[in-house]
Amino acid sequence: MKTRTLIAAALIIVGILAFVYQGITYTTTEDAIDIGPLKVTTQETHTIPLPPIVGGIALVGGVLMLVAGGKYV
């Protein structure tokens, strides 16, 4: 497979995933209290939002790369 086709396919997949999930969520664990043998931890959930425009740009860019790759290469 050509490199351009692989990049275009990756952009299309990223665009679809950005529309479906609309953000990246991850969890961190932190020590709240650490006094000798007593240890208390907390888990915090963080979200990095992905606006739909990011998914649209990636999707359109991937499709354009596929179309342009077939015509000009």
LUMTILUM-894588 format. One record per atom (N, C-alpha, C): x, y, z. Coordinates in steps of 0.02 Angstrom, whole numbers, plus 50000, padded with zeros to 5 digits. Layout:
XYZ;...
//
This chain:
500424994150000;500005000050000;500445006250000;500195011349969;500565017549966;500485021350032;500975025350047;500975029250109;500385034050111;500235037150055;499685041950052;499015038550068;498935032450043;498315028750056;498255026950130;498805025050161;498795023450233;498635029650275;498925035250258;498795041450295;498065043550286;497805042850225;497105044550212;496635040150252;496785033650253;496365028950292;496395030650366;496985032350391;497055034150462;496655040450478;496665045350433;496285051550444;495535050150445;495305045750401;494595044050399;494395040550464;494795035950487;494645032350550;494645037250609;495135041650612;495165046650666;494555051250663;494355053150604;493765057450596;493125054050621;493045047750603;492455044050626;492465043150702;493045041350729;493095040550802;492975047150839;493195052650811;493075059250843;492335060850845;491965058850792;491235059850793;490895055350844;491125049150850;490795044350894;490935045950968;491555046850986;491745047651056;491725054851081;491835059851039;491825066951055;492265068851113;492785065151127;493255066951179;493675060951201;494215062451234;494665057451261;494615057751337;494445052151368;494365051851441;494915047451471;495215049851524;495715045951560;495655047051635;495915042351674;495855042551746;496555042851777;496635047251828;497265047651865;497135045751937;497635042751968;497605040852039;498125044952077;497895048252130;498345052452170;498285050652243;498825051352280;498815050252352;498515056452386;497965055552422;497655061152457;497965061852527;498045056252562;498335056252629;498845050552632;499435052052659;499955046952667;500285048152735;499995045152786;500245045852854;500445038852879;501075037452877;501325030952901;500985025252864;500675020552901;500355014852868;499675016652837;499415022652851;498775024752824;498885028252758;498565025652706;498635028652640;497945029052608;497745034952586;497115036052553;497255038752483;496965035552433;497055037752364;496395039952334;496435044452286;495835046652251;495935045552176;495385044252143;495395043552070;495005049352040;495315052651992;494995058151958;494935056551884;494365057951856;494245056951785;494315063651749;494715063751697;494835069751658;494585068451587;494325073551555;494085072951486;494395078551444;494665076551387;494905081351338;494385081451283;493995086851277;493465086951227;493735087751156;493425084251109;493595085051038;492975087951003;493025094050978;492455096950944;492305093150879;491685093050858;491505089450797;491865092050735;492075098350737;492435101150679;493095097450667;493415095150721;494045091350714;493915084850676;493375081350695;493195075150660;493025076450588;492665081950575;492475083550507;493075085250463;493545088950490;494145090850452;494565084550437;494635080150487;495025074050475;494685069550423;494025068950427;493655064750381;493685067550310;493565073950302;493595076950235;494305076750208;494805078050251;495495077750228;495685070750205;495465065650240;495615058750220;495295056950154;494665058950146;494315057550083;494655061250025;494835067550035;495165071349982;495845068349964;496205065750014;496845062550000;496745056249959;496215052449974;496075046449934;495905048249862;495485053349854;495285055349786;495875058249748;496255062649780;496825065849747;497385060649735;497455055849778;497975050749769;497855046549707;497235045249691;497085041249632;497165045049568;497065051649569;497085055649508;497795057949489;498175059849539;498805063249524;499425058949535;499345052849557;499935048749570;500005043649516;
//
